[in-house]
Amino acid sequence: MKKIIPIIISAFLLTGCAEIAMENSLSGYKQVESRINLGDSRYQVLGILNPIMQDLPSDWKKPADQYMIDGDKYYVHYQRTGWVSDGKLTDDEVTPYVFKNDKLVSIGWQALGGPKSTGNAAAAAANNAAQSQALINLGQDLMKTPSVTNTMPTTRTCRVTGTGAYKRVTCF
């Protein structure tokens, strides 16, 4: 039991707060998406969507677009609705909410001509495999019995470096 607790703590540290915030954001979106309808006001919709993404780091959010066509004001809010852990924010990870004169007129990419970028599933799989292997290695190192030379016990120190999907565990 004593060896399991450090493994659980290490797994939590490797997961990171940002990834937990992302999972919470995606889960929160699934709970509220049905409350939003075409014709709703921009302020009503953003009042529902913005709180869901408040804990995400700013580089995990796509900034809104604003433009005018024939005197009509358009505002495009990008809601984070997916995640490919490849270290990039791509169009397939967000859903655009398009407002014309502050009224919701479109949800999704069809009004904008489709997503322009997509995530790299192979890179995400490689990152996930590397994280899993780091956890396995850390768990194996933590389960080893410390050796004793004379009266001085040998200890092992592990350090986690990096953020997001790019974490590295070094033990010495």
Backbone hydrogen bonds, N-H to C=O, Kabsch-Sander energy under -0.5 kcal/mol:
donor,donor_aa,acceptor,acceptor_aa,energy
5,I,1,M,-1.5
7,I,3,K,-1.0
8,I,4,I,-2.4
9,I,5,I,-2.5
10,S,6,P,-2.6
11,A,7,I,-2.4
12,F,8,I,-2.1
13,L,9,I,-2.3
14,L,10,S,-2.4
15,T,11,A,-1.8
16,G,12,F,-1.7
20,I,16,G,-1.3
21,A,17,C,-2.6
22,M,18,A,-2.2
23,E,19,E,-2.3
24,N,20,I,-2.4
25,S,21,A,-2.4
26,L,22,M,-2.6
27,S,23,E,-2.3
28,G,24,N,-2.7
29,Y,25,S,-2.2
30,K,26,L,-1.7
31,Q,27,S,-1.2
32,V,28,G,-1.1
32,V,29,Y,-0.8
33,E,29,Y,-2.2
35,R,32,V,-2.2
36,I,33,E,-1.3
39,G,104,L,-2.8
40,D,37,N,-2.0
42,R,102,D,-2.2
45,V,41,S,-2.4
46,L,42,R,-2.9
47,G,43,Y,-1.5
48,I,44,Q,-0.8
48,I,45,V,-0.9
49,L,45,V,-2.5
50,N,46,L,-2.3
52,I,49,L,-1.0
53,M,49,L,-0.9
53,M,50,N,-0.9
54,Q,50,N,-0.5
54,Q,51,P,-0.7
56,L,53,M,-1.6
60,W,57,P,-2.1
61,K,58,S,-1.5
65,D,76,V,-1.9
67,Y,74,Y,-2.0
69,I,72,D,-2.1
72,D,69,I,-2.4
74,Y,67,Y,-3.4
75,Y,99,F,-2.2
76,V,65,D,-3.1
77,H,75,Y,-0.6
77,H,97,Y,-2.5
79,Q,77,H,-0.7
79,Q,95,T,-2.7
81,T,79,Q,-0.6
81,T,93,E,-2.1
82,G,93,E,-1.8
85,S,83,W,-0.5
86,D,84,V,-3.0
90,T,88,K,-0.7
92,D,117,S,-1.2
93,E,90,T,-2.0
94,V,91,D,-1.7
95,T,79,Q,-2.7
97,Y,77,H,-3.1
98,V,96,P,-0.6
98,V,106,S,-2.6
99,F,75,Y,-3.0
99,F,97,Y,-0.5
100,K,103,K,-2.7
101,N,73,K,-3.6
101,N,99,F,-0.5
103,K,100,K,-1.3
104,L,40,D,-2.9
105,V,98,V,-3.0
106,S,98,V,-1.4
108,G,96,P,-2.9
112,L,109,W,-1.3
113,G,110,Q,-1.0
114,G,109,W,-2.4
121,A,119,G,-0.8
124,A,120,N,-2.2
125,A,121,A,-2.5
126,A,122,A,-2.2
127,N,123,A,-2.5
128,N,124,A,-2.6
129,A,125,A,-2.5
130,A,126,A,-2.4
131,Q,127,N,-2.3
132,S,128,N,-2.4
133,Q,129,A,-2.6
134,A,130,A,-2.2
135,L,131,Q,-2.1
136,I,132,S,-2.3
137,N,133,Q,-2.8
138,L,134,A,-2.5
139,G,135,L,-2.8
140,Q,136,I,-2.5
141,D,137,N,-2.5
142,L,138,L,-2.5
143,M,139,G,-1.4
144,K,140,Q,-0.7
144,K,141,D,-0.7
149,T,152,M,-1.6
150,N,148,V,-0.5
152,M,149,T,-2.1
154,T,147,S,-2.4
155,T,153,P,-0.5
159,R,170,T,-2.6
161,T,159,R,-0.5
161,T,168,R,-2.7
163,T,166,Y,-0.5
166,Y,163,T,-2.2
167,K,165,A,-0.8
168,R,161,T,-2.7
170,T,159,R,-2.7
170,T,168,R,-0.5
172,F,157,T,-2.8
